[in-house]
Amino acid sequence: MPNQKSYVHPDHIRFFKFIGRVIGKALFEGCLLECYFVKSIYKMLIGQKLNFKDLEDLDNDLFKNLAWGIENDLTELE
């Protein structure tokens, strides 16, 4: 997953475009790559809708905290 702070480098968009082209070229040529995407990226590539469970791969702590908030009564926290 791209780093959320990548914007600090002025050419960060060009880097993403470049790596996208490299991955696309490798796939087109039938080369196997030893890199992995989070499950949500694969789902977006094939057109599936994302759900709450997909957040677990991206940010596990945020997922756990939100899941706890869904399962418990938050009125006690004020």
Buried (B, 14 or more C-beta within 10 A) or exposed (E): EEEEEEEEEEEBEEEEEEEEEEBEEEEEEEEEEEEEEBBBBEBBEEEEEEEEEBBBBBBEEEBEEBBEEEEEEEEEEE
